[in-house]
Amino acid sequence: MNLDRWITRSASRARAQVVGPNILLLRSHPQSVSDARLFIRGCLATNVPDASEDHLDQVSLVVSELVTNAVTHGSAPGGPLRLVVNNVCAGRWGANDTDTGESVWAEVHAT
């Protein structure tokens, strides 16, 4: 699914909102995991059209885990979550404290 189609589909559900290039605002809700997974696949389809299916699966899994953890252990139910896609390759992860909470990041090597 390309990013424009995902934006149109998601906007009708009002659970998620694209607020900038590769930035998604979500609500802390279990359905946000699926929204984030679809969003990242749209980002990859737009920005890395030749990405392998294996890479799409790996990145989707990492995003699913990060958003699941944020929903489970992060903000209050219905609270805001932000997914920012800066780059879609590498192979590390980490966490940083910010003024608005904790920022968890991950990089996935392209395959």
Contact map, one row per residue, 1 for C-alpha under 8 A:
111011000000000000000000000000000000010011001000000000000000000000000000000000000000000000000000000000000000000
111111000000000000000000000000000000000011101100000000000000000000000000000000000000000000000000000000000000000
111111100000000000000000000000000000001011101100000000000000000000000000000000000000000000000000000000000000000
011111110000000000000000000000000000000001000000000000000000000000000000000000000000000000000000000000000000000
111111111000000000000000000000000000000000000000000000000000000000000000000000000000000000000000000000000000000
111111111100000000000000000000000000011001000000000000000000000000000000000000000000000000000000000000000000000
001111111110000011000000000000000000000000000000000000000000000000000000000000000000000000000000000000000000000
000111111111000000000000000000000000000000000000000000000000000000000000000000000000000000000000000000000000000
000011111111100000000000000000000000000000000000000000000000000000000000000000000000000000000000000000000000000
000001111111111110000000000000000010000000000000000000000000000000000000000000000000000000000000000000000000000
000000111111111110000000000000000000000000000000000000000000000000000000000000000000000000000000000000000000000
000000011111110000000000000000000000000000000000000000000000000000000000000000000000000000000000000000000000000
000000001111111100000000000000000000000000000000000000000000000000000000000000000000000000000000000000000000000
000000000111111110000000000000000000000000000000000000000000000000000000000000000000000000000000000000000000000
000000000110111110000000011000010000000000000000000000000000000000000000000000000000000000000000000000000000000
000000000110111111000001111000010010000000000000000000000000000000000000000000000000000000000000000000000000000
000000100110011111100001110000000000000000000000000000000000000000000000000000000000000000000000000000000000000
000000100000000111111111100000000000000000000000000000000000000000000000000000000000000000000000000000000000000
000000000000000011111011100000000000000000000000000000000000000000000000000000000000000000000000000000000000000
000000000000000001111111000000000000000000000000000000000000000000000000000000000000000000000000000000000000000
000000000000000001111110000000000000000000000000000000000000000000000000000000000000000000000000000000000000000
000000000000000001011111000000000000000000100000000000000000000000000000000000000001110000000000000000000000000
000000000000000001111111100000000000000000000000000000000000000000000000000000000111100000000000000000000000000
000000000000000111110111110000000001001000000000000000000000000000000000000000000111000000000000000000000000000
000000000000000111100011111000000000000000000000000000000000000000000000000000011110000000000000000000000000000
000000000000001110000001111100010001000000000000000000000000000000000000000000011110000000000000000000000000000
000000000000001100000000111110010000000000000000000000000000000000000000000011111000000000000000000000000000000
000000000000000000000000011111010000000000000000000000000000000000000110011111111000000000000000000000000000000
000000000000000000000000001111111000000000000000000000000000000000000010000011000000000000000000000000000000000
000000000000000000000000000111111100000000000000000000000000000000010010000000000000000000000000000000000000000
000000000000000000000000000011111110000000000000000000000000000000000000000000000000000000000000000000000000000
000000000000001100000000011111111111000000000000000000000000000000100000000000000000000000000000000000000000000
000000000000000000000000000011111111100000000000000000000000001100110000000000000000000000000000000000000000000
000000000000000000000000000001111111110000000000000000000000000100000000000000000000000000000000000000000000000
000000000100000100000000000000111111111000000000000000000000000000000000000000000000000000000000000000000000000
000000000000000000000001010000011111111100000000000000000000001100100000000000000010000000000000000000000000000
000000000000000000000000000000001111111110000000000000000001101100000000000000000000000000000000000000000000000
100001000000000000000000000000000111111111000000000000000000000000000000000000000000000000000000000000000000000
001001000000000000000001000000000011111111100000000000000000000000000000000000000000000000000000000000000000000
000000000000000000000000000000000001111111110000000000000011001000000000000000000000100000000000000000000000000
111000000000000000000000000000000000111111111000000000010001000000000000000000000000000000000000000000000000000
111101000000000000000000000000000000011111111100000000000000000000000000000000000000000000000000000000000000000
011000000000000000000100000000000000001111111111000000000000000000000000000000000000100000000000000000000000000
000000000000000000000000000000000000000111111111101000010000000000000000000000000000000100000000000000000000000
111000000000000000000000000000000000000011111111111000000000000000000000000000000000000000000000000000000000000
011000000000000000000000000000000000000001111111100000000000000000000000000000000000000000000000000000000000000
000000000000000000000000000000000000000000111111100000000000000000000000000000000000000000000000000000000000000
000000000000000000000000000000000000000000111111111000000000000000000000000000000000000000000000000000000000000
000000000000000000000000000000000000000000011111111000000000000000000000000000000000000000000000000000000000000
000000000000000000000000000000000000000000001001111100000000000000000000000000000000000000000000000000000000000
000000000000000000000000000000000000000000011001111110110000000000000000000000000000000000000000000000000000011
000000000000000000000000000000000000000000000000011111110000000000000000000000000000000000000000000000000000001
000000000000000000000000000000000000000000000000001111111000000000000000000000000000000000000000000000000000000
000000000000000000000000000000000000000000000000000111111100000000000000000000000000000000000000000000000000001
000000000000000000000000000000000000000000000000001111111110000000000000000000000000000000000000000000000000111
000000000000000000000000000000000000000010010000001111111111000000000000000000000000000000000000000000000000000
000000000000000000000000000000000000000000000000000011111111100000000000000000000000000000000000000000000000000
000000000000000000000000000000000000000000000000000001111111110000000000000000000000000000000000000000000001000
000000000000000000000000000000000000000100000000000000111111111000000000000000000000000100000000000000000001000
000000000000000000000000000000000000100110000000000000011111111100000000000000000000000000000000000000000000000
000000000000000000000000000000000000100000000000000000001111111110000000000000000000000000000000000000000000000
000000000000000000000000000000000000000000000000000000000111111111000000000000000000000000000000000000000100000
000000000000000000000000000000001001100100000000000000000011111111100000000000000000000000000000000000000000000
000000000000000000000000000000001101100000000000000000000001111111110000000000000000000000000000000000000000000
000000000000000000000000000000000000000000000000000000000000111111111000000000000000000000000000000000000000000
000000000000000000000000000000000000000000000000000000000000011111111100000000000000000000000000000000010000000
000000000000000000000000000000011001000000000000000000000000001111111110000000000000000000000000000000000000000
000000000000000000000000000001001000000000000000000000000000000111111111000000000000000000000000000000000000000
000000000000000000000000000000000000000000000000000000000000000011111111110000000000000000000000000000000000000
000000000000000000000000000100000000000000000000000000000000000001111111111000001000000000000000000000000000000
000000000000000000000000000111000000000000000000000000000000000000111111111110000000000000000000000000000000000
000000000000000000000000000000000000000000000000000000000000000000011111110000000000000000000000000000000000000
000000000000000000000000000000000000000000000000000000000000000000001111111000000000000000000000000000000000000
000000000000000000000000000100000000000000000000000000000000000000001111111100000000000000000000000000000000000
000000000000000000000000000100000000000000000000000000000000000000000110111111111000000000000000000000000000000
000000000000000000000000000100000000000000000000000000000000000000000010011111100000000000000000000000000000000
000000000000000000000000001110000000000000000000000000000000000000000010001111100000000000000000000000000000000
000000000000000000000000001110000000000000000000000000000000000000000000001111110000000000000000000000000000000
000000000000000000000000001100000000000000000000000000000000000000000000001111111000000000000000000000000000000
000000000000000000000000111100000000000000000000000000000000000000000000001001111100000000000000000000000000000
000000000000000000000000111100000000000000000000000000000000000000000100001000111110000000000000000000000000000
000000000000000000000011110000000000000000000000000000000000000000000000000000011111000000000000000000000000000
000000000000000000000011110000000001000000000000000000000000000000000000000000001111100000000000000000000000000
000000000000000000000111000000000000000000000000000000000000000000000000000000000111110000000000000000000000000
000000000000000000000110000000000000000100100000000000000000000000000000000000000011111100000000000000000000000
000000000000000000000100000000000000000000000000000000000000000000000000000000000001111100000000000000000000000
000000000000000000000000000000000000000000000000000000000000000000000000000000000000111110000000000000000010000
000000000000000000000000000000000000000000010000000000000010000000000000000000000000111111000000000000000011110
000000000000000000000000000000000000000000000000000000000000000000000000000000000000001111100000000000000011110
000000000000000000000000000000000000000000000000000000000000000000000000000000000000000111110000000000000011110
000000000000000000000000000000000000000000000000000000000000000000000000000000000000000011111000000000000111100
000000000000000000000000000000000000000000000000000000000000000000000000000000000000000001111100000000000111000
000000000000000000000000000000000000000000000000000000000000000000000000000000000000000000111110000000011110000
000000000000000000000000000000000000000000000000000000000000000000000000000000000000000000011111000000011100000
000000000000000000000000000000000000000000000000000000000000000000000000000000000000000000001111100001111000000
000000000000000000000000000000000000000000000000000000000000000000000000000000000000000000000111110001110000000
000000000000000000000000000000000000000000000000000000000000000000000000000000000000000000000011111011100000000
000000000000000000000000000000000000000000000000000000000000000000000000000000000000000000000001111111100000000
000000000000000000000000000000000000000000000000000000000000000000000000000000000000000000000000111110000000000
000000000000000000000000000000000000000000000000000000000000000000000000000000000000000000000000011111000000000
000000000000000000000000000000000000000000000000000000000000000000000000000000000000000000000000111111100000000
000000000000000000000000000000000000000000000000000000000000000000000000000000000000000000000011110111110000000
000000000000000000000000000000000000000000000000000000000000000000000000000000000000000000000011110011111000000
000000000000000000000000000000000000000000000000000000000000000001000000000000000000000000001111000001111100000
000000000000000000000000000000000000000000000000000000000000000000000000000000000000000000001110000000111110000
000000000000000000000000000000000000000000000000000000000000010000000000000000000000000000111100000000011111000
000000000000000000000000000000000000000000000000000000000000000000000000000000000000001111111000000000001111100
000000000000000000000000000000000000000000000000000000000110000000000000000000000000000111110000000000000111110
000000000000000000000000000000000000000000000000000000100000000000000000000000000000000111100000000000000011111
000000000000000000000000000000000000000000000000001000100000000000000000000000000000000111000000000000000001111
000000000000000000000000000000000000000000000000001101100000000000000000000000000000000000000000000000000000111
